[in-house]
Amino acid sequence: MTTVAATAKCKSLTALSNVNVRKSASTKSTILRLWYKGTKGCDIKGVDGGSYKNACGIKSYHYWRKVNYRGTVGYVPNVCVKYS
């Protein structure tokens, strides 16, 4: 019941491409699951983390989003999602 309430109040994000949801804000972190292009998840907060290269058309960047995608809480490159 708590999950449903939290999901209803989240800021919705849409994946711009297939993207790995990771355990921490690093490309070396464990992959928890794949977030599929065009599907929605919930934004939790933005975080500064490890650098990533060639993610979703961006050569290099270091800002990540902590997200909840279908019950999995993890991190994705900020440039791979947009508010929807």
Secondary structure, DSSP 8 states (H G I E B T S, - for coil): -HHHHHHHTSEEEEESS-EEEESSSSTTS-EEEEE-TT-EEEEEEEEEEEEEEEETTEEEEEEEEEEEETTEEEEEEGGGEEE-
